Amino acid sequence: MGELGVFIILALVTLIPAVVVVTSHNIVRAALSLVPSFLGVTGLYILLQAEFVAGIQVLIYVGAITVLLLFVIMLTEGGTGVRLRQVNEQVPLGAMAAVWLAFVIIVILTRTVWPIGAGSPPPYNAVAIGNAFMTDYVLIFEATSLVLLVSLIGAIVTARGEE
Amino acid sequence: MQVGLMHYLVLSALLFCTGLYGVVTRRNAVAILMGIELMLNAANINLVAFNRYVTPTAVGGQVFALVIITLAACEAAVGLALVLAAYRSLETTQVDEINIMKW
């Protein structure tokens, strides 16, 4: 019962700011509402006994991506454009499509029989992930590092502007 | 009542569709990128939940989620650099005003 209560609280902390993100007319409020949403996801990871992923989520999503979004909002005219219309004319169609897709996904997921595995997670989550990255998934690790380098160079070159 | 796999799947479906609504309806390019980040988070919740309930002794789902977090950061950086470059030459970030190829 306690776990279900914690899950409900974390689900609300995740979903309600997410709705604020996609419907707010103030773009800065939308960007700041991402923070409780990502922190709710962090809590869900801890509830799922994935502590390393939770730590990385806080570091990268809350700490880097949200700050980057706020910087770009500052550098473009979004911060002063509060009186501009922030949603386009596809609102009714978009709402219908989102509700329909949520309904279809939930129906499909609840009607599938998932093979629930037995066993318990490894005791030290970071150790297990570190071992996995160095043995089974080393190619993914190296490729992700390469993608990080390329995207860093690309972002700098793209945002630098004319010389 | 125990928290089962189904709770996490329903939550991630709702989060995904919230992000999808944001991507489809917003005019500001930065707000569209925020919706994309919500969708990526929903996929991550799915992966970690499946890892916990279907293969609890392995960490493959969490490795996948970590790679997705990294790639989301890369994509946000590149996407926001594009928004900055577009704003510099087109003077707007509203995507429905960017409708011609040459300024």
Interface residues (C-beta under 8 A of the other chain):
Chain A: M1 E3 L4 F7 A11 T14 L15 A18 V19 V21 V22 I27 A30 A31 L34 S37 F38 V41 L44 Y45 L47 L48 Q49 A50 F52 V53 I56 Q57 I60 Y61 A64 I65 L68 L69 V72 I73 L75 T76 E77 G78 G81 L84 R85 Q86 V87 N88 Q90 V91 L93 G94 A95 A97 A98 V99 L101 A102 I105 I106 L109 T110 W114 P115 I116 G117 A118 G119 S120 P121 P122 N125 A128 I129 A132 F133 D136 Y137 I140 T144 V147 L148 S151 L152 G154 A155 I156 T158 A159 G161
Chain B: M1 Q2 V3 L5 M6 H7 Y8 L9 V10 L11 A13 L14 L15 F16 C17 T18 G19 L20 Y21 G22 V24 T25 R26 R27 N28 V30 A31 L33 M34 G35 E37 L38 N41 N44 I45 V48 A49 F50 N51 R52 Y53 V54 T55 P56 T57 V59 G60 Q62 V63 A65 L66 V67 I69 T70 L71 A72 A73 C74 E75 A76 A77 V78 L80 A81 L82 V83 L84 A85 Y87 R88 E91 T92 T93 Q94 D96
